Amino acid sequence: MKANAILFEQPVLQVYDVLPPPQLDVSETFAIIFTGTNIPTVDEYKRTPFIVRHRVVLAALRWLKLNHIQYHGITVSTQNMQQYEDNAPPVYVIHRQISASENNLPVYETADAKSHPSGEECPFMVHTLSAAELGEMTYKQRLAYAIRYFDNGGNALGVGHEETPESMYHNENLYPGMYPWLYPYGLGGFEN
């Protein structure tokens, strides 16, 4: 397999020297929208990566401050942490309710199978095309599918980026920034 990759920096609205940021700042830049037939329950929130656990967040920030080269100058604020509700999403959750009609079912469901394999009702819906479906469609068919999706109230997320690509050379923070789980100390990138 041969491939090429072009890396673009994504815009950062603000760099913080105090973490976690105030809850109001997070609410202005981040939103959670659930689309489905049911309002998410507390148990469903616990299965998502969107909850804040004070003890875990503070422990992670303290570890980063001690061990990660790019976090040495931050201040860990327990006062800001108290602004977040424990074991809850960090921002207001918007629920966009839709009907459970056949047109709004996830693509893997049919009229006879409207539940999760466990037998429970599936409260969230995801619409997508598989690689096999895309491979069989012409460009005009894909375009028509996209237009129909948006005409029927579908949504999309667009992520902006800088105009010029990042250089892979002489950029010691590139890989540690892209793969923080591989470089937990912020070190080990090329030329580092």
C-alpha positions as CSV (number, residue, x, y, z in Angstrom):
1,M,0.0,0.0,0.0
2,K,1.3,3.5,-0.9
3,A,-0.2,6.7,0.4
4,N,0.4,10.4,0.8
5,A,-0.7,12.5,3.8
6,I,-1.0,16.2,4.1
7,L,-1.2,17.6,7.6
8,F,-3.0,20.9,8.4
9,E,-3.1,22.7,11.7
10,Q,-6.6,23.2,13.0
11,P,-7.4,26.7,14.4
12,V,-7.1,27.0,18.2
13,L,-9.4,29.7,19.5
14,Q,-7.5,30.3,22.7
15,V,-4.5,28.8,24.6
16,Y,-5.1,28.4,28.3
17,D,-2.6,28.7,31.1
18,V,-5.2,27.7,33.7
19,L,-6.8,24.3,33.3
20,P,-9.6,23.2,33.3
21,P,-10.9,26.3,31.5
22,P,-13.9,28.0,33.0
23,Q,-17.1,26.1,32.2
24,L,-18.6,29.1,30.4
25,D,-15.6,29.1,28.0
26,V,-16.2,25.5,27.2
27,S,-19.9,26.1,26.6
28,E,-19.2,28.8,24.1
29,T,-17.0,26.5,22.0
30,F,-18.4,23.1,22.4
31,A,-21.9,21.6,22.1
32,I,-23.4,18.2,22.4
33,I,-26.5,17.5,20.2
34,F,-28.3,14.2,20.5
35,T,-30.6,13.3,17.7
36,G,-33.1,10.5,18.3
37,T,-36.5,9.4,19.4
38,N,-35.7,9.5,23.1
39,I,-34.0,11.9,25.5
40,P,-30.6,10.5,26.7
41,T,-30.8,9.0,30.2
42,V,-28.2,9.3,33.0
43,D,-27.1,5.7,32.3
44,E,-26.6,6.5,28.7
45,Y,-24.4,9.5,29.5
46,K,-22.2,7.2,31.6
47,R,-21.4,5.1,28.5
48,T,-20.2,8.2,26.6
49,P,-16.9,10.0,26.7
50,F,-18.7,13.2,27.5
51,I,-18.9,13.0,31.3
52,V,-16.6,14.9,33.7
53,R,-15.3,13.1,36.7
54,H,-13.6,15.7,38.9
55,R,-11.1,13.3,40.5
56,V,-10.0,11.8,37.2
57,V,-9.7,15.1,35.4
58,L,-7.7,16.7,38.2
59,A,-5.4,13.7,38.5
60,A,-4.8,13.7,34.8
61,L,-4.0,17.5,34.8
62,R,-1.6,17.1,37.7
63,W,0.2,14.2,36.0
64,L,0.5,16.2,32.8
65,K,1.9,19.2,34.7
66,L,4.6,17.0,36.3
67,N,5.5,14.9,33.3
68,H,4.6,16.6,30.0
69,I,7.0,19.2,28.7
70,Q,4.3,21.4,27.2
71,Y,2.2,21.5,30.4
72,H,4.8,22.7,32.9
73,G,3.6,26.3,32.9
74,I,-0.1,25.6,33.5
75,T,-2.0,26.2,36.7
76,V,-4.5,23.5,37.8
77,S,-7.6,25.2,39.0
78,T,-9.8,23.4,41.5
79,Q,-12.1,26.5,41.5
80,N,-12.8,26.1,37.8
81,M,-13.3,22.3,38.2
82,Q,-16.1,23.0,40.7
83,Q,-18.0,24.8,38.0
84,Y,-18.5,21.5,36.2
85,E,-21.2,19.1,37.4
86,D,-19.6,15.8,38.5
87,N,-20.5,12.7,36.4
88,A,-22.3,14.8,33.8
89,P,-21.5,16.3,30.4
90,P,-19.5,19.5,30.6
91,V,-22.0,21.6,28.6
92,Y,-25.7,21.8,28.0
93,V,-27.0,18.9,26.0
94,I,-29.4,19.7,23.2
95,H,-31.8,16.9,22.2
96,R,-33.2,17.1,18.7
97,Q,-36.2,14.8,18.7
98,I,-37.3,13.1,15.6
99,S,-40.0,10.6,14.9
100,A,-39.3,6.9,14.7
101,S,-40.6,6.6,11.2
102,E,-39.0,4.2,8.8
103,N,-37.1,7.1,7.1
104,N,-35.4,8.0,10.3
105,L,-34.2,4.5,11.3
106,P,-30.4,3.7,11.3
107,V,-29.4,2.1,8.1
108,Y,-28.8,-1.3,9.7
109,E,-32.4,-1.5,11.0
110,T,-35.5,-2.7,9.1
111,A,-39.1,-2.4,10.0
112,D,-38.9,-5.8,11.8
113,A,-35.7,-5.1,13.7
114,K,-35.9,-1.8,15.6
115,S,-33.9,-2.7,18.6
116,H,-30.4,-3.2,19.8
117,P,-29.1,-6.8,19.8
118,S,-29.7,-6.8,23.6
119,G,-33.4,-6.3,22.9
120,E,-33.5,-2.7,24.1
121,E,-34.8,0.2,22.0
122,C,-31.9,2.1,20.3
123,P,-32.3,5.7,21.4
124,F,-29.7,7.3,19.0
125,M,-29.5,7.1,15.2
126,V,-26.6,7.2,12.9
127,H,-26.9,7.6,9.1
128,T,-24.1,6.6,6.9
129,L,-23.1,5.0,3.6
130,S,-20.8,2.0,3.6
131,A,-17.7,1.8,1.4
132,A,-19.4,-0.9,-0.7
133,E,-22.4,1.5,-1.3
134,L,-20.1,4.4,-2.2
135,G,-18.0,2.2,-4.5
136,E,-21.1,1.3,-6.6
137,M,-22.4,4.9,-6.8
138,T,-21.4,7.4,-9.5
139,Y,-20.4,10.9,-8.7
140,K,-23.8,12.2,-9.6
141,Q,-25.5,9.6,-7.5
142,R,-23.4,10.6,-4.5
143,L,-24.2,14.2,-5.0
144,A,-27.9,13.4,-5.3
145,Y,-27.7,11.4,-2.1
146,A,-26.0,14.3,-0.2
147,I,-28.6,16.8,-1.5
148,R,-31.5,14.5,-0.5
149,Y,-29.9,14.1,3.0
150,F,-29.6,17.8,3.6
151,D,-33.1,18.5,2.1
152,N,-34.5,16.0,4.6
153,G,-33.0,18.0,7.5
154,G,-29.7,16.2,7.8
155,N,-26.7,17.8,9.5
156,A,-22.9,17.8,9.0
157,L,-19.9,18.9,11.0
158,G,-17.3,21.0,9.2
159,V,-13.8,21.4,10.7
160,G,-11.7,24.2,9.4
161,H,-7.9,24.3,9.1
162,E,-5.0,26.5,8.2
163,E,-4.2,27.4,4.6
164,T,-0.7,26.0,4.5
165,P,0.2,22.4,5.4
166,E,2.4,21.5,8.3
167,S,6.0,20.5,7.6
168,M,7.1,17.1,8.7
169,Y,10.7,18.3,8.9
170,H,12.2,20.4,11.7
171,N,8.9,20.2,13.6
172,E,9.6,18.3,16.8
173,N,6.1,18.9,18.2
174,L,4.2,17.6,15.2
175,Y,3.9,13.9,16.1
176,P,3.6,14.4,19.9
177,G,0.7,16.8,19.2
178,M,-1.0,14.5,16.7
179,Y,-0.6,11.3,18.8
180,P,-0.6,12.4,22.5
181,W,-1.3,8.8,23.6
182,L,1.9,7.6,21.9
183,Y,4.0,10.5,23.3
184,P,2.5,11.0,26.8
185,Y,5.6,13.0,28.0
186,G,5.5,15.3,24.9
187,L,8.9,14.0,23.9
188,G,10.1,11.5,21.3
189,G,9.0,13.3,18.1
190,F,11.5,13.5,15.2
191,E,14.6,15.6,16.0
192,N,13.7,15.6,19.7
